């Protein structure tokens, strides 16, 4: 795949499996040429629980991406998430001979010394990510090669996973006829695709809200310094709705996606849902009440994320300057406002950046991890790619049209004709959303307008009602 300049990312999640094929140009730009997404089967909270079903889902996802791109996939980078991943930060030291420059061998020796930490023999190291280097107490060095000094130090973020789940996932990929180029932590992959160049000089928290898990990555000056996995995700919000509303998970997921809101303020005040169960019982719930079911679970997720960061690095509002929400669960209305309330930080929605090709298809938070796997495969060093700034993406300004000289104003019949056609053109009407069809379980969820208030009585009507009996 490297010779043909194709890199494939396989995002294996609890709710969906996505394959993204990227083509790398000689100048380093990446074009997305293929994408395939299927419903996930055989996985639970990032771990394989059914080998056959998971293998078939992977095969279907890759096949769809191949048909779109017209290429044959032979190897992939695979995302890893779940409670079985562990992360620690270790310190390494290497002595340099006086008068000699620091070489690549010296850097490798310092990193290897940092790796020499006691780990559970059941763990398999996934990433060894060097942070900033220190040369003779001088901090903030990105690349010490060629510098002079006698003492080289480095902090290394080591990510490992339990061997059992990794072997099961590797077997599923191999049974699907593919080779594993490497396992990539999902929090790292999401950051590769969403953190902008301007944010690589700051400390940024990336929260990827998936179906079964929520992955957290803290990036300091472009390097992953802390990572964690919270075993709660968007599927738990769906389960809450299914339990309280007494509807199947499929209907609860549809209700969450179409009408759900993270805060009551973002809920539609004029919308009510009429729910008819198979038993014949009918009850109504407003969008405001629906958001009150969703909010507590999201507050719990953000609370666990905050506790994880506070215990490892300190108060999040003091160490970070920005927060990025990504993943399928980050598309809910009002979730950014809730995150601002809980973390007291600027929050934005993270979508894949720095890519070309099928941008309109993968430009969504749910594809951030899959696109990040492709970007990781370019250098495979875990460093965030340098992306063009927002002002560089703006189209080039066009030369303004020449204006006529004063006193020589000429008539413009073409413009008058266009204005006349605009006035006569009919006003477009926004199309109405189709009502959801009744499922096989005979459960109907239909939006209906909330009851309108009765018109207010005038003063004379009130006087007549008071003296009605007397008259």
Secondary structure as the mmCIF struct_conf table of DSSP 4:
data_model
#
loop_
_struct_conf.conf_type_id
_struct_conf.id
_struct_conf.beg_label_comp_id
_struct_conf.beg_label_asym_id
_struct_conf.beg_label_seq_id
_struct_conf.end_label_comp_id
_struct_conf.end_label_asym_id
_struct_conf.end_label_seq_id
TURN_TY1_P TURN_TY1_P1 UNK A 2 UNK A 5
STRN STRN1 UNK A 6 UNK A 12
BEND BEND1 UNK A 14 UNK A 15
STRN STRN2 UNK A 16 UNK A 24
TURN_TY1_P TURN_TY1_P2 UNK A 26 UNK A 27
BEND BEND2 UNK A 28 UNK A 28
STRN STRN3 UNK A 30 UNK A 39
BEND BEND3 UNK A 42 UNK A 42
STRN STRN4 UNK A 43 UNK A 44
TURN_TY1_P TURN_TY1_P3 UNK A 45 UNK A 46
STRN STRN5 UNK A 47 UNK A 48
BEND BEND4 UNK A 49 UNK A 49
HELX_RH_AL_P HELX_RH_AL_P1 UNK A 51 UNK A 69
TURN_TY1_P TURN_TY1_P4 UNK A 70 UNK A 70
STRN STRN6 UNK A 75 UNK A 80
BEND BEND5 UNK A 82 UNK A 82
TURN_TY1_P TURN_TY1_P5 UNK A 83 UNK A 84
STRN STRN7 UNK A 85 UNK A 95
TURN_TY1_P TURN_TY1_P6 UNK A 98 UNK A 99
STRN STRN8 UNK A 101 UNK A 101
HELX_RH_AL_P HELX_RH_AL_P2 UNK A 104 UNK A 115
BEND BEND6 UNK A 117 UNK A 117
TURN_TY1_P TURN_TY1_P7 UNK A 121 UNK A 122
STRN STRN9 UNK A 123 UNK A 135
TURN_TY1_P TURN_TY1_P8 UNK A 136 UNK A 137
STRN STRN10 UNK A 138 UNK A 141
BEND BEND7 UNK A 142 UNK A 142
TURN_TY1_P TURN_TY1_P9 UNK A 145 UNK A 146
STRN STRN11 UNK A 148 UNK A 148
BEND BEND8 UNK A 150 UNK A 150
STRN STRN12 UNK A 151 UNK A 162
HELX_RH_AL_P HELX_RH_AL_P3 UNK A 163 UNK A 175
TURN_TY1_P TURN_TY1_P10 UNK A 176 UNK A 177
STRN STRN13 UNK A 179 UNK A 185
HELX_RH_AL_P HELX_RH_AL_P4 UNK A 186 UNK A 194
HELX_RH_3T_P HELX_RH_3T_P1 UNK A 197 UNK A 201
BEND BEND9 UNK A 202 UNK A 202
STRN STRN14 UNK A 203 UNK A 209
BEND BEND10 UNK A 211 UNK A 212
STRN STRN15 UNK A 214 UNK A 220
TURN_TY1_P TURN_TY1_P11 UNK A 221 UNK A 222
STRN STRN16 UNK A 223 UNK A 230
BEND BEND11 UNK A 231 UNK A 231
HELX_RH_AL_P HELX_RH_AL_P5 UNK A 234 UNK A 245
TURN_TY1_P TURN_TY1_P12 UNK A 246 UNK A 246
HELX_RH_AL_P HELX_RH_AL_P6 UNK A 249 UNK A 259
STRN STRN17 UNK A 261 UNK A 261
BEND BEND12 UNK A 262 UNK A 263
HELX_RH_3T_P HELX_RH_3T_P2 UNK A 264 UNK A 266
BEND BEND13 UNK A 267 UNK A 267
TURN_TY1_P TURN_TY1_P13 UNK A 269 UNK A 270
STRN STRN18 UNK A 271 UNK A 276
TURN_TY1_P TURN_TY1_P14 UNK A 278 UNK A 279
BEND BEND14 UNK A 280 UNK A 280
STRN STRN19 UNK A 282 UNK A 286
HELX_RH_AL_P HELX_RH_AL_P7 UNK A 287 UNK A 312
TURN_TY1_P TURN_TY1_P15 UNK A 313 UNK A 313
BEND BEND15 UNK A 314 UNK A 314
HELX_RH_AL_P HELX_RH_AL_P8 UNK A 316 UNK A 319
BEND BEND16 UNK A 321 UNK A 321
STRN STRN20 UNK A 322 UNK A 326
BEND BEND17 UNK A 327 UNK A 327
HELX_RH_3T_P HELX_RH_3T_P3 UNK A 328 UNK A 331
BEND BEND18 UNK A 332 UNK A 332
STRN STRN21 UNK A 333 UNK A 333
TURN_TY1_P TURN_TY1_P16 UNK A 334 UNK A 334
HELX_RH_AL_P HELX_RH_AL_P9 UNK A 335 UNK A 343
BEND BEND19 UNK A 345 UNK A 345
STRN STRN22 UNK A 347 UNK A 349
BEND BEND20 UNK A 354 UNK A 354
STRN STRN23 UNK A 356 UNK A 357
BEND BEND21 UNK A 358 UNK A 358
HELX_RH_AL_P HELX_RH_AL_P10 UNK A 359 UNK A 362
BEND BEND22 UNK A 364 UNK A 364
HELX_RH_3T_P HELX_RH_3T_P4 UNK A 365 UNK A 367
HELX_RH_AL_P HELX_RH_AL_P11 UNK A 368 UNK A 379
BEND BEND23 UNK A 381 UNK A 381
HELX_LH_PP_P HELX_LH_PP_P1 UNK A 383 UNK A 386
HELX_RH_3T_P HELX_RH_3T_P5 UNK A 390 UNK A 393
BEND BEND24 UNK A 394 UNK A 394
HELX_LH_PP_P HELX_LH_PP_P2 UNK A 395 UNK A 405
TURN_TY1_P TURN_TY1_P17 UNK A 406 UNK A 407
HELX_RH_AL_P HELX_RH_AL_P12 UNK A 413 UNK A 424
BEND BEND25 UNK A 425 UNK A 425
HELX_LH_PP_P HELX_LH_PP_P3 UNK A 426 UNK A 428
HELX_LH_PP_P HELX_LH_PP_P4 UNK A 430 UNK A 438
TURN_TY1_P TURN_TY1_P18 UNK A 440 UNK A 441
STRN STRN24 UNK A 444 UNK A 449
HELX_LH_PP_P HELX_LH_PP_P5 UNK A 450 UNK A 458
HELX_RH_AL_P HELX_RH_AL_P13 UNK A 459 UNK A 466
TURN_TY1_P TURN_TY1_P19 UNK A 467 UNK A 470
#
